[in-house]
């Protein structure tokens, strides 16, 4: 997901997205262990998307505390 879209999202939407991404990573990890994962790149991109989401959520929390 593009960082611009994440910055436009509300904090509640970011937390929902974070939960969904964590579930997706869990499923990918399970598929990998079972040998059913077609592309290991999906796992890597999912982790990067989660990191982006967490970074933007932290930025928004810091901005809210600063006000």
Buried (B, 14 or more C-beta within 10 A) or exposed (E): BEEEEBEEBEEEEBEEBBEEBEEBBEEBBEBEEEEEBEEEEBBEEBBEBBEBBEEBBEEBEEEEEEE
